[in-house]
């Protein structure tokens, strides 16, 4: 009887340790994912947005195809 109680105690202890390690790994992965998402959202996205707006509004407007281009495409 004492050996079965010690076995259950040992198995329970191992289960608690394994569950703690698993939850800490999951928490670390979620923390890393949120950190990367925050970095991309607050550091990279504004720079990309400013670059897009500069290119969008300061780039010269594209004109239609020239006659030579049309002729080349149709042949």
Phi and psi restraints in degrees (value plus and minus 20) as a CYANA .aco file:
   2 UNK   PHI     -85.7   -45.7
   2 UNK   PSI     -56.8   -16.8
   3 UNK   PHI     -87.6   -47.6
   3 UNK   PSI     -56.7   -16.7
   4 UNK   PHI     -89.3   -49.3
   4 UNK   PSI     -56.8   -16.8
   5 UNK   PHI     -85.2   -45.2
   5 UNK   PSI     -62.2   -22.2
   6 UNK   PHI     -85.9   -45.9
   6 UNK   PSI     -56.0   -16.0
   7 UNK   PHI     -84.3   -44.3
   7 UNK   PSI     -66.0   -26.0
   8 UNK   PHI     -82.9   -42.9
   8 UNK   PSI     -59.6   -19.6
   9 UNK   PHI     -83.2   -43.2
   9 UNK   PSI     -64.3   -24.3
  10 UNK   PHI     -85.8   -45.8
  10 UNK   PSI     -64.4   -24.4
  11 UNK   PHI     -84.1   -44.1
  11 UNK   PSI     -61.9   -21.9
  12 UNK   PHI     -83.2   -43.2
  12 UNK   PSI     -61.8   -21.8
  13 UNK   PHI     -82.9   -42.9
  13 UNK   PSI     -64.5   -24.5
  14 UNK   PHI     -83.1   -43.1
  14 UNK   PSI     -60.4   -20.4
  15 UNK   PHI     -83.2   -43.2
  15 UNK   PSI     -61.0   -21.0
  16 UNK   PHI     -86.1   -46.1
  16 UNK   PSI     -61.6   -21.6
  17 UNK   PHI     -84.5   -44.5
  17 UNK   PSI     -65.7   -25.7
  18 UNK   PHI     -84.3   -44.3
  18 UNK   PSI     -61.9   -21.9
  19 UNK   PHI     -83.4   -43.4
  19 UNK   PSI     -60.1   -20.1
  20 UNK   PHI     -83.7   -43.7
  20 UNK   PSI     -62.6   -22.6
  21 UNK   PHI     -85.1   -45.1
  21 UNK   PSI     -63.4   -23.4
  22 UNK   PHI     -82.8   -42.8
  22 UNK   PSI     -64.4   -24.4
  23 UNK   PHI     -87.1   -47.1
  23 UNK   PSI     -54.5   -14.5
  24 UNK   PHI     -88.7   -48.7
  24 UNK   PSI     -56.8   -16.8
  25 UNK   PHI     -86.2   -46.2
  25 UNK   PSI     -63.5   -23.5
  26 UNK   PHI     -82.3   -42.3
  26 UNK   PSI     -62.7   -22.7
  27 UNK   PHI     -83.7   -43.7
  27 UNK   PSI     -59.4   -19.4
  28 UNK   PHI     -85.6   -45.6
  28 UNK   PSI     -60.6   -20.6
  29 UNK   PHI     -85.1   -45.1
  29 UNK   PSI     -62.3   -22.3
  30 UNK   PHI     -85.8   -45.8
  30 UNK   PSI     -60.8   -20.8
  31 UNK   PHI     -83.0   -43.0
  31 UNK   PSI     -61.9   -21.9
  32 UNK   PHI     -85.0   -45.0
  32 UNK   PSI     -61.2   -21.2
  33 UNK   PHI     -84.0   -44.0
  33 UNK   PSI     -62.3   -22.3
  34 UNK   PHI     -87.8   -47.8
  34 UNK   PSI     -55.1   -15.1
  35 UNK   PHI     -85.0   -45.0
  35 UNK   PSI     -64.6   -24.6
  36 UNK   PHI     -85.2   -45.2
  36 UNK   PSI     -61.7   -21.7
  37 UNK   PHI     -83.9   -43.9
  37 UNK   PSI     -61.6   -21.6
  38 UNK   PHI     -84.3   -44.3
  38 UNK   PSI     -61.5   -21.5
  39 UNK   PHI     -81.4   -41.4
  39 UNK   PSI     -67.0   -27.0
  40 UNK   PHI     -84.7   -44.7
  40 UNK   PSI     -58.8   -18.8
  41 UNK   PHI     -92.8   -52.8
  41 UNK   PSI     -61.3   -21.3
  42 UNK   PHI    -122.5   -82.5
  42 UNK   PSI     -32.8     7.2
  43 UNK   PHI    -132.7   -92.7
  43 UNK   PSI     -67.1   -27.1
  44 UNK   PHI    -105.6   -65.6
  44 UNK   PSI     -64.4   -24.4
  45 UNK   PHI     -79.5   -39.5
  45 UNK   PSI     -62.7   -22.7
  46 UNK   PHI     -83.1   -43.1
  46 UNK   PSI     -57.3   -17.3
  47 UNK   PHI     -86.3   -46.3
  47 UNK   PSI     -62.6   -22.6
  48 UNK   PHI     -83.9   -43.9
  48 UNK   PSI     -61.0   -21.0
  49 UNK   PHI     -84.1   -44.1
  49 UNK   PSI     -64.0   -24.0
  50 UNK   PHI     -84.1   -44.1
  50 UNK   PSI     -63.1   -23.1
  51 UNK   PHI     -81.6   -41.6
  51 UNK   PSI     -62.1   -22.1
  52 UNK   PHI     -82.6   -42.6
  52 UNK   PSI     -64.6   -24.6
  53 UNK   PHI     -85.5   -45.5
  53 UNK   PSI     -59.2   -19.2
  54 UNK   PHI     -83.3   -43.3
  54 UNK   PSI     -66.4   -26.4
  55 UNK   PHI     -86.1   -46.1
  55 UNK   PSI     -59.1   -19.1
  56 UNK   PHI     -86.3   -46.3
  56 UNK   PSI     -63.6   -23.6
  57 UNK   PHI    -117.5   -77.5
  57 UNK   PSI     -41.6    -1.6
  58 UNK   PHI    -120.3   -80.3
  58 UNK   PSI     -33.3     6.7
  59 UNK   PHI     -92.6   -52.6
  59 UNK   PSI     124.4   164.4
  60 UNK   PHI     -84.9   -44.9
  60 UNK   PSI     128.3   168.3
  61 UNK   PHI     -89.7   -49.7
  61 UNK   PSI     119.4   159.4
  62 UNK   PHI     -99.0   -59.0
  62 UNK   PSI     119.0   159.0
  63 UNK   PHI    -118.9   -78.9
  63 UNK   PSI     151.7   191.7
  64 UNK   PHI     -86.9   -46.9
  64 UNK   PSI     154.8   194.8
  65 UNK   PHI     -88.4   -48.4
  65 UNK   PSI     121.6   161.6
  66 UNK   PHI     -94.4   -54.4
  66 UNK   PSI     147.6   187.6
  67 UNK   PHI     -83.1   -43.1
  67 UNK   PSI     -57.9   -17.9
  68 UNK   PHI     -86.5   -46.5
  68 UNK   PSI     -59.1   -19.1
  69 UNK   PHI     -85.8   -45.8
  69 UNK   PSI     -63.1   -23.1
  70 UNK   PHI     -81.0   -41.0
  70 UNK   PSI     -63.3   -23.3
  71 UNK   PHI     -83.7   -43.7
  71 UNK   PSI     -60.8   -20.8
  72 UNK   PHI     -85.9   -45.9
  72 UNK   PSI     -60.4   -20.4
  73 UNK   PHI     -89.1   -49.1
  73 UNK   PSI     -56.9   -16.9
  74 UNK   PHI     -95.8   -55.8
  74 UNK   PSI     -43.2    -3.2
